[in-house]
Amino acid sequence: EDNFQVYGVRKIWKGTVEVFEVNWQAAPGKTARTTFSVKKYGEKEARRLAIALRREKEIEIYGTALGK
């Protein structure tokens, strides 16, 4: 399993629910975020969805994916 860190993606507890949270710069000085539930999607799929969204946002904002 891939355990590498992805900038803007982290696993956290949101209350009693474990989620992968994705953050990105929506506008100068404005951070946007969303989450993918581990309970709903499973660990691997929630992480995959979070990383995919982060990459999508990097391409929208910067024209390319930044990390690994």
PDB file as gemmi writes it, atoms N, CA and C in Angstrom:
CRYST1    1.000    1.000    1.000  90.00  90.00  90.00 P 1                      
ATOM      1  N   GLU A   1       0.843  -1.192   0.000  1.00  0.00           N  
ATOM      2  CA  GLU A   1       0.000   0.000   0.000  1.00  0.00           C  
ATOM      3  C   GLU A   1       0.879   1.243   0.000  1.00  0.00           C  
ATOM      4  N   ASP A   2       0.423   2.269  -0.697  1.00  0.00           N  
ATOM      5  CA  ASP A   2       1.170   3.523  -0.744  1.00  0.00           C  
ATOM      6  C   ASP A   2       0.944   4.305   0.544  1.00  0.00           C  
ATOM      7  N   ASN A   3       2.018   4.579   1.261  1.00  0.00           N  
ATOM      8  CA  ASN A   3       1.909   5.349   2.496  1.00  0.00           C  
ATOM      9  C   ASN A   3       2.565   6.710   2.384  1.00  0.00           C  
ATOM     10  N   PHE A   4       2.963   7.099   1.162  1.00  0.00           N  
ATOM     11  CA  PHE A   4       3.615   8.398   1.007  1.00  0.00           C  
ATOM     12  C   PHE A   4       2.631   9.529   1.308  1.00  0.00           C  
ATOM     13  N   GLN A   5       3.187  10.629   1.789  1.00  0.00           N  
ATOM     14  CA  GLN A   5       2.382  11.808   2.109  1.00  0.00           C  
ATOM     15  C   GLN A   5       2.104  12.596   0.839  1.00  0.00           C  
ATOM     16  N   VAL A   6       0.922  13.139   0.743  1.00  0.00           N  
ATOM     17  CA  VAL A   6       0.548  13.981  -0.389  1.00  0.00           C  
ATOM     18  C   VAL A   6       0.203  15.351   0.173  1.00  0.00           C  
ATOM     19  N   TYR A   7       0.879  16.385  -0.321  1.00  0.00           N  
ATOM     20  CA  TYR A   7       0.628  17.735   0.156  1.00  0.00           C  
ATOM     21  C   TYR A   7      -0.843  18.080  -0.045  1.00  0.00           C  
ATOM     22  N   GLY A   8      -1.486  18.604   0.986  1.00  0.00           N  
ATOM     23  CA  GLY A   8      -2.889  18.994   0.885  1.00  0.00           C  
ATOM     24  C   GLY A   8      -3.874  17.877   1.179  1.00  0.00           C  
ATOM     25  N   VAL A   9      -3.373  16.685   1.510  1.00  0.00           N  
ATOM     26  CA  VAL A   9      -4.240  15.540   1.839  1.00  0.00           C  
ATOM     27  C   VAL A   9      -3.785  14.985   3.177  1.00  0.00           C  
ATOM     28  N   ARG A  10      -4.744  14.804   4.089  1.00  0.00           N  
ATOM     29  CA  ARG A  10      -4.401  14.214   5.383  1.00  0.00           C  
ATOM     30  C   ARG A  10      -5.589  13.432   5.914  1.00  0.00           C  
ATOM     31  N   LYS A  11      -5.263  12.435   6.743  1.00  0.00           N  
ATOM     32  CA  LYS A  11      -6.320  11.643   7.379  1.00  0.00           C  
ATOM     33  C   LYS A  11      -6.553  12.216   8.768  1.00  0.00           C  
ATOM     34  N   ILE A  12      -7.811  12.535   9.068  1.00  0.00           N  
ATOM     35  CA  ILE A  12      -8.158  13.145  10.351  1.00  0.00           C  
ATOM     36  C   ILE A  12      -9.455  12.530  10.872  1.00  0.00           C  
ATOM     37  N   TRP A  13      -9.754  12.844  12.117  1.00  0.00           N  
ATOM     38  CA  TRP A  13     -11.057  12.521  12.693  1.00  0.00           C  
ATOM     39  C   TRP A  13     -11.886  13.786  12.652  1.00  0.00           C  
ATOM     40  N   LYS A  14     -13.067  13.709  12.060  1.00  0.00           N  
ATOM     41  CA  LYS A  14     -14.011  14.822  12.030  1.00  0.00           C  
ATOM     42  C   LYS A  14     -15.151  14.393  12.944  1.00  0.00           C  
ATOM     43  N   GLY A  15     -15.049  14.803  14.209  1.00  0.00           N  
ATOM     44  CA  GLY A  15     -15.978  14.273  15.208  1.00  0.00           C  
ATOM     45  C   GLY A  15     -15.657  12.810  15.445  1.00  0.00           C  
ATOM     46  N   THR A  16     -16.616  11.938  15.174  1.00  0.00           N  
ATOM     47  CA  THR A  16     -16.406  10.502  15.376  1.00  0.00           C  
ATOM     48  C   THR A  16     -16.156   9.768  14.056  1.00  0.00           C  
ATOM     49  N   VAL A  17     -16.000  10.521  12.985  1.00  0.00           N  
ATOM     50  CA  VAL A  17     -15.831   9.929  11.653  1.00  0.00           C  
ATOM     51  C   VAL A  17     -14.405  10.155  11.155  1.00  0.00           C  
ATOM     52  N   GLU A  18     -13.755   9.086  10.714  1.00  0.00           N  
ATOM     53  CA  GLU A  18     -12.418   9.188  10.142  1.00  0.00           C  
ATOM     54  C   GLU A  18     -12.555   9.538   8.660  1.00  0.00           C  
ATOM     55  N   VAL A  19     -11.822  10.566   8.235  1.00  0.00           N  
ATOM     56  CA  VAL A  19     -11.927  11.046   6.852  1.00  0.00           C  
ATOM     57  C   VAL A  19     -10.551  11.393   6.299  1.00  0.00           C  
ATOM     58  N   PHE A  20     -10.473  11.441   4.971  1.00  0.00           N  
ATOM     59  CA  PHE A  20      -9.336  12.049   4.299  1.00  0.00           C  
ATOM     60  C   PHE A  20      -9.785  13.438   3.890  1.00  0.00           C  
ATOM     61  N   GLU A  21      -9.058  14.446   4.375  1.00  0.00           N  
ATOM     62  CA  GLU A  21      -9.388  15.837   4.085  1.00  0.00           C  
ATOM     63  C   GLU A  21      -8.463  16.339   2.981  1.00  0.00           C  
ATOM     64  N   VAL A  22      -9.039  17.061   2.019  1.00  0.00           N  
ATOM     65  CA  VAL A  22      -8.285  17.650   0.911  1.00  0.00           C  
ATOM     66  C   VAL A  22      -8.399  19.164   1.022  1.00  0.00           C  
ATOM     67  N   ASN A  23      -7.255  19.864   0.954  1.00  0.00           N  
ATOM     68  CA  ASN A  23      -7.217  21.320   0.985  1.00  0.00           C  
ATOM     69  C   ASN A  23      -6.584  21.829  -0.299  1.00  0.00           C  
ATOM     70  N   TRP A  24      -7.090  22.966  -0.793  1.00  0.00           N  
ATOM     71  CA  TRP A  24      -6.461  23.621  -1.932  1.00  0.00           C  
ATOM     72  C   TRP A  24      -6.757  25.117  -1.868  1.00  0.00           C  
ATOM     73  N   GLN A  25      -5.975  25.878  -2.608  1.00  0.00           N  
ATOM     74  CA  GLN A  25      -6.123  27.329  -2.633  1.00  0.00           C  
ATOM     75  C   GLN A  25      -7.180  27.680  -3.674  1.00  0.00           C  
ATOM     76  N   ALA A  26      -8.382  28.036  -3.231  1.00  0.00           N  
ATOM     77  CA  ALA A  26      -9.494  28.339  -4.143  1.00  0.00           C  
ATOM     78  C   ALA A  26      -9.316  29.713  -4.789  1.00  0.00           C  
ATOM     79  N   ALA A  27      -8.719  30.624  -4.048  1.00  0.00           N  
ATOM     80  CA  ALA A  27      -8.438  31.981  -4.514  1.00  0.00           C  
ATOM     81  C   ALA A  27      -7.348  32.519  -3.603  1.00  0.00           C  
ATOM     82  N   PRO A  28      -6.684  33.603  -3.993  1.00  0.00           N  
ATOM     83  CA  PRO A  28      -5.641  34.138  -3.103  1.00  0.00           C  
ATOM     84  C   PRO A  28      -6.207  34.384  -1.696  1.00  0.00           C  
ATOM     85  N   GLY A  29      -5.579  33.778  -0.712  1.00  0.00           N  
ATOM     86  CA  GLY A  29      -6.005  33.944   0.667  1.00  0.00           C  
ATOM     87  C   GLY A  29      -7.231  33.142   1.073  1.00  0.00           C  
ATOM     88  N   LYS A  30      -7.750  32.289   0.166  1.00  0.00           N  
ATOM     89  CA  LYS A  30      -8.951  31.507   0.468  1.00  0.00           C  
ATOM     90  C   LYS A  30      -8.674  30.025   0.253  1.00  0.00           C  
ATOM     91  N   THR A  31      -8.751  29.269   1.343  1.00  0.00           N  
ATOM     92  CA  THR A  31      -8.545  27.823   1.280  1.00  0.00           C  
ATOM     93  C   THR A  31      -9.890  27.123   1.180  1.00  0.00           C  
ATOM     94  N   ALA A  32      -9.969  26.163   0.274  1.00  0.00           N  
ATOM     95  CA  ALA A  32     -11.167  25.326   0.150  1.00  0.00           C  
ATOM     96  C   ALA A  32     -10.795  23.935   0.658  1.00  0.00           C  
ATOM     97  N   ARG A  33     -11.799  23.202   1.133  1.00  0.00           N  
ATOM     98  CA  ARG A  33     -11.520  21.835   1.591  1.00  0.00           C  
ATOM     99  C   ARG A  33     -12.761  20.973   1.452  1.00  0.00           C  
ATOM    100  N   THR A  34     -12.518  19.700   1.316  1.00  0.00           N  
ATOM    101  CA  THR A  34     -13.597  18.720   1.336  1.00  0.00           C  
ATOM    102  C   THR A  34     -13.054  17.443   1.952  1.00  0.00           C  
ATOM    103  N   THR A  35     -13.941  16.506   2.259  1.00  0.00           N  
ATOM    104  CA  THR A  35     -13.515  15.261   2.893  1.00  0.00           C  
ATOM    105  C   THR A  35     -14.143  14.053   2.204  1.00  0.00           C  
ATOM    106  N   PHE A  36     -13.465  12.921   2.373  1.00  0.00           N  
ATOM    107  CA  PHE A  36     -13.958  11.631   1.895  1.00  0.00           C  
ATOM    108  C   PHE A  36     -13.952  10.672   3.079  1.00  0.00           C  
ATOM    109  N   SER A  37     -15.101  10.121   3.407  1.00  0.00           N  
ATOM    110  CA  SER A  37     -15.276   9.265   4.576  1.00  0.00           C  
ATOM    111  C   SER A  37     -14.648   7.883   4.382  1.00  0.00           C  
ATOM    112  N   VAL A  38     -13.852   7.487   5.380  1.00  0.00           N  
ATOM    113  CA  VAL A  38     -13.264   6.142   5.364  1.00  0.00           C  
ATOM    114  C   VAL A  38     -14.367   5.097   5.534  1.00  0.00           C  
ATOM    115  N   LYS A  39     -15.366   5.406   6.363  1.00  0.00           N  
ATOM    116  CA  LYS A  39     -16.467   4.468   6.579  1.00  0.00           C  
ATOM    117  C   LYS A  39     -17.262   4.249   5.287  1.00  0.00           C  
ATOM    118  N   LYS A  40     -17.521   5.321   4.566  1.00  0.00           N  
ATOM    119  CA  LYS A  40     -18.322   5.229   3.344  1.00  0.00           C  
ATOM    120  C   LYS A  40     -17.565   4.574   2.192  1.00  0.00           C  
ATOM    121  N   TYR A  41     -16.305   4.976   1.984  1.00  0.00           N  
ATOM    122  CA  TYR A  41     -15.553   4.528   0.804  1.00  0.00           C  
ATOM    123  C   TYR A  41     -14.533   3.437   1.082  1.00  0.00           C  
ATOM    124  N   GLY A  42     -14.182   3.230   2.353  1.00  0.00           N  
ATOM    125  CA  GLY A  42     -13.070   2.342   2.672  1.00  0.00           C  
ATOM    126  C   GLY A  42     -11.782   3.155   2.644  1.00  0.00           C  
ATOM    127  N   GLU A  43     -10.789   2.682   3.381  1.00  0.00           N  
ATOM    128  CA  GLU A  43      -9.509   3.402   3.535  1.00  0.00           C  
ATOM    129  C   GLU A  43      -8.843   3.717   2.195  1.00  0.00           C  
ATOM    130  N   LYS A  44      -8.645   2.694   1.372  1.00  0.00           N  
ATOM    131  CA  LYS A  44      -7.907   2.883   0.118  1.00  0.00           C  
ATOM    132  C   LYS A  44      -8.653   3.776  -0.868  1.00  0.00           C  
ATOM    133  N   GLU A  45      -9.954   3.573  -0.995  1.00  0.00           N  
ATOM    134  CA  GLU A  45     -10.728   4.354  -1.961  1.00  0.00           C  
ATOM    135  C   GLU A  45     -10.877   5.807  -1.508  1.00  0.00           C  
ATOM    136  N   ALA A  46     -11.088   6.041  -0.226  1.00  0.00           N  
ATOM    137  CA  ALA A  46     -11.197   7.409   0.287  1.00  0.00           C  
ATOM    138  C   ALA A  46      -9.888   8.160   0.035  1.00  0.00           C  
ATOM    139  N   ARG A  47      -8.773   7.497   0.277  1.00  0.00           N  
ATOM    140  CA  ARG A  47      -7.461   8.115   0.032  1.00  0.00           C  
ATOM    141  C   ARG A  47      -7.255   8.369  -1.453  1.00  0.00           C  
ATOM    142  N   ARG A  48      -7.616   7.397  -2.286  1.00  0.00           N  
ATOM    143  CA  ARG A  48      -7.463   7.553  -3.733  1.00  0.00           C  
ATOM    144  C   ARG A  48      -8.293   8.733  -4.241  1.00  0.00           C  
ATOM    145  N   LEU A  49      -9.541   8.835  -3.774  1.00  0.00           N  
ATOM    146  CA  LEU A  49     -10.410   9.941  -4.190  1.00  0.00           C  
ATOM    147  C   LEU A  49      -9.844  11.283  -3.745  1.00  0.00           C  
ATOM    148  N   ALA A  50      -9.316  11.338  -2.528  1.00  0.00           N  
ATOM    149  CA  ALA A  50      -8.740  12.578  -2.012  1.00  0.00           C  
ATOM    150  C   ALA A  50      -7.530  13.010  -2.841  1.00  0.00           C  
ATOM    151  N   ILE A  51      -6.648  12.068  -3.141  1.00  0.00           N  
ATOM    152  CA  ILE A  51      -5.459  12.380  -3.932  1.00  0.00           C  
ATOM    153  C   ILE A  51      -5.857  12.797  -5.346  1.00  0.00           C  
ATOM    154  N   ALA A  52      -6.821  12.111  -5.933  1.00  0.00           N  
ATOM    155  CA  ALA A  52      -7.276  12.447  -7.290  1.00  0.00           C  
ATOM    156  C   ALA A  52      -7.838  13.872  -7.339  1.00  0.00           C  
ATOM    157  N   LEU A  53      -8.624  14.242  -6.325  1.00  0.00           N  
ATOM    158  CA  LEU A  53      -9.174  15.598  -6.289  1.00  0.00           C  
ATOM    159  C   LEU A  53      -8.064  16.624  -6.117  1.00  0.00           C  
ATOM    160  N   ARG A  54      -7.111  16.339  -5.247  1.00  0.00           N  
ATOM    161  CA  ARG A  54      -5.988  17.265  -5.044  1.00  0.00           C  
ATOM    162  C   ARG A  54      -5.229  17.470  -6.355  1.00  0.00           C  
ATOM    163  N   ARG A  55      -4.952  16.399  -7.068  1.00  0.00           N  
ATOM    164  CA  ARG A  55      -4.240  16.508  -8.355  1.00  0.00           C  
ATOM    165  C   ARG A  55      -5.062  17.326  -9.361  1.00  0.00           C  
ATOM    166  N   GLU A  56      -6.373  17.082  -9.404  1.00  0.00           N  
ATOM    167  CA  GLU A  56      -7.267  17.817 -10.294  1.00  0.00           C  
ATOM    168  C   GLU A  56      -7.210  19.323  -9.994  1.00  0.00           C  
ATOM    169  N   LYS A  57      -7.244  19.679  -8.716  1.00  0.00           N  
ATOM    170  CA  LYS A  57      -7.192  21.086  -8.315  1.00  0.00           C  
ATOM    171  C   LYS A  57      -5.835  21.700  -8.639  1.00  0.00           C  
ATOM    172  N   GLU A  58      -4.743  20.941  -8.457  1.00  0.00           N  
ATOM    173  CA  GLU A  58      -3.413  21.446  -8.809  1.00  0.00           C  
ATOM    174  C   GLU A  58      -3.332  21.763 -10.298  1.00  0.00           C  
ATOM    175  N   ILE A  59      -3.885  20.876 -11.119  1.00  0.00           N  
ATOM    176  CA  ILE A  59      -3.872  21.103 -12.573  1.00  0.00           C  
ATOM    177  C   ILE A  59      -4.707  22.322 -12.941  1.00  0.00           C  
ATOM    178  N   GLU A  60      -5.888  22.468 -12.316  1.00  0.00           N  
ATOM    179  CA  GLU A  60      -6.740  23.648 -12.561  1.00  0.00           C  
ATOM    180  C   GLU A  60      -6.005  24.940 -12.203  1.00  0.00           C  
ATOM    181  N   ILE A  61      -5.340  24.944 -11.045  1.00  0.00           N  
ATOM    182  CA  ILE A  61      -4.732  26.154 -10.517  1.00  0.00           C  
ATOM    183  C   ILE A  61      -3.364  26.431 -11.131  1.00  0.00           C  
ATOM    184  N   TYR A  62      -2.516  25.411 -11.198  1.00  0.00           N  
ATOM    185  CA  TYR A  62      -1.116  25.592 -11.601  1.00  0.00           C  
ATOM    186  C   TYR A  62      -0.807  25.100 -13.013  1.00  0.00           C  
ATOM    187  N   GLY A  63      -1.733  24.372 -13.611  1.00  0.00           N  
ATOM    188  CA  GLY A  63      -1.492  23.841 -14.949  1.00  0.00           C  
ATOM    189  C   GLY A  63      -0.776  22.502 -14.953  1.00  0.00           C  
ATOM    190  N   THR A  64      -0.407  22.008 -13.770  1.00  0.00           N  
ATOM    191  CA  THR A  64       0.278  20.722 -13.662  1.00  0.00           C  
ATOM    192  C   THR A  64       0.113  20.195 -12.248  1.00  0.00           C  
ATOM    193  N   ALA A  65       0.249  18.877 -12.091  1.00  0.00           N  
ATOM    194  CA  ALA A  65       0.261  18.300 -10.746  1.00  0.00           C  
ATOM    195  C   ALA A  65       1.623  18.598 -10.124  1.00  0.00           C  
ATOM    196  N   LEU A  66       1.646  18.932  -8.850  1.00  0.00           N  
ATOM    197  CA  LEU A  66       2.882  19.391  -8.211  1.00  0.00           C  
ATOM    198  C   LEU A  66       3.710  18.282  -7.596  1.00  0.00           C  
ATOM    199  N   GLY A  67       3.070  17.335  -6.920  1.00  0.00           N  
ATOM    200  CA  GLY A  67       3.823  16.333  -6.144  1.00  0.00           C  
ATOM    201  C   GLY A  67       4.063  15.066  -6.923  1.00  0.00           C  
ATOM    202  N   LYS A  68       4.250  13.987  -6.126  1.00  0.00           N  
ATOM    203  CA  LYS A  68       4.479  12.651  -6.709  1.00  0.00           C  
ATOM    204  C   LYS A  68       3.262  12.203  -7.492  1.00  0.00           C  
TER     205      LYS A  68                                                      
END                                                                             
